[in-house]
Amino acid sequence: MSSSVPSPFAATDHRSVAAPLRPSSEGGHTLRRETLALDGGLVIDPATKAIAPNISMSVNNMLVPGDGAFSADGVSDLTALPFLYARWTNPTVRQLEQRMAALEDADDALATATGVAAIAATFLTLLKKGDHLIVSDVCYAGANELARRILPDYGIEVTAVNMSRIDELAAAFRPNTRLVHCESPCNPILRLTDLTAVATLAHRHGALVSVDSTLATPVATRPLALGVDLVIHSLTKFINGHGDALGGVVCGRKELVEKIRSRAGVYLGASLSAQNAWLVMRGIDTLFPRLRTMSDSALRIARFLSDHPRVTSVTYPGLTTHPQHDLAKHQMDVFGGMLTFQTEDPQAMAIHLARRLRVAHYAFSLGHQRSIVVLLDTAEMMNSTYRLQGAQLAAYRAFAGDGVFRLSIGLESVDDLVEDLDQALSP
Ligand SMILES: Cc1ncc(COP(=O)(O)O)c(C=O)c1O
């Protein structure tokens, strides 16, 4: 297929791509977001009337005369077809994109094979040689490394900034700053970013703002309503929520998403599979109740750990001891399923926990139905990824000390989790 073929969505409103589409508002009032999580973008199969989304595995769809594929002179009019070739999108992936757009109250969304692909797609579309990117000095390691190690090789200037310091951000803008990329809460230290303040400042300087909202999820925070331009998720985490599919998404204004789709969506080639799109949609069905249960459990466990003799510090946005608890209350509807804690001699404790835990799992990743804990050692994180110094290193250490145990709360009985952590932490 010629790479010069325009995006099939170039002139199409996402709500009319795959008819019949369930409306996002009934009887003149907008449906609530819990309902949109189930209904937004849901396409009832016209042949079978199946309510659960079908998986369409086909890579390509037939060009049929009379369907708008051919003009009178017989030349293909490929822009008339929504589903041409699955690297651009396919019907199942498109349903997921519409559901994510509905959840984030965005015009449109582009789904990708992984969360990192959504971040790379955004960077590689919005930045070119000579442009300047401001990236959070602490954000998901893959995003941080992509920005600070890879992009400069392509002539893109990059500055890492502590986004919780608006004065530091204000001082970092240059005339060629095009994009500010942040996270809230940030992985792994759960420091928050005031998204309204960042967006206001960036727009004053003519820059766009992307936020990786993976840890917040659409249940906690709606970044577009706070002024952010693009919301990115690793769908692999809470949104799929079952630890069995990779995926990513970027949501935002129609023209921005179209630009990302027609450049990186096509040429990066990191398209989401229909099978994974279906799994992620099945996960979204229960996103709201999962996040509410996880948030309730996380608060209870954060309080339990705060009182535990072997724990020296706990960070959770829902605790009044979190330094940005007021911002958390303002920006998050629920405080989420992630917390961190510190202990003496974290390396020895990591081995101890990996041996002793019976309910939670000692492993990387987060946002699954099963609880997961892992040590992120500060010296190791500095070496491998962040390379912070001076005030930025001190600010990291204020949240993380020598290292944090990052705990992603699952759906187990909270009593079992408390008992498990208690016995595992004991000498
Ligand atoms: C906040 C955040 N963003 C992005 C990613 C990358 O997601 P993926 O593994 O789907 O590429 C992760 C993975 O841990 C993450 O925690």
PDBQT file of the ligand as one rigid body, heavy atoms in Angstrom, charges set to zero:
ROOT
HETATM    1  C1  LIG A 501       3.052   5.911  33.883  1.00  0.00    +0.000 C 
HETATM    2  C2  LIG A 501       3.435   4.950  32.784  1.00  0.00    +0.000 A 
HETATM    3  N1  LIG A 501       3.380   5.359  31.510  1.00  0.00    +0.000 NA
HETATM    4  C3  LIG A 501       3.721   4.544  30.501  1.00  0.00    +0.000 A 
HETATM    5  C4  LIG A 501       4.164   3.267  30.735  1.00  0.00    +0.000 A 
HETATM    6  C5  LIG A 501       4.550   2.398  29.577  1.00  0.00    +0.000 C 
HETATM    7  O1  LIG A 501       3.527   1.537  29.270  1.00  0.00    +0.000 OA
HETATM    8  P1  LIG A 501       3.701   0.264  28.327  1.00  0.00    +0.000 P 
HETATM    9  O2  LIG A 501       4.445  -0.760  29.094  1.00  0.00    +0.000 OA
HETATM   10  O3  LIG A 501       2.287  -0.090  27.992  1.00  0.00    +0.000 OA
HETATM   11  O4  LIG A 501       4.471   0.707  27.120  1.00  0.00    +0.000 OA
HETATM   12  C6  LIG A 501       4.223   2.791  32.032  1.00  0.00    +0.000 A 
HETATM   13  C7  LIG A 501       4.699   1.412  32.303  1.00  0.00    +0.000 C 
HETATM   14  O5  LIG A 501       5.032   1.053  33.419  1.00  0.00    +0.000 OA
HETATM   15  C8  LIG A 501       3.860   3.661  33.098  1.00  0.00    +0.000 A 
HETATM   16  O6  LIG A 501       3.899   3.269  34.380  1.00  0.00    +0.000 OA
ENDROOT
TORSDOF 0
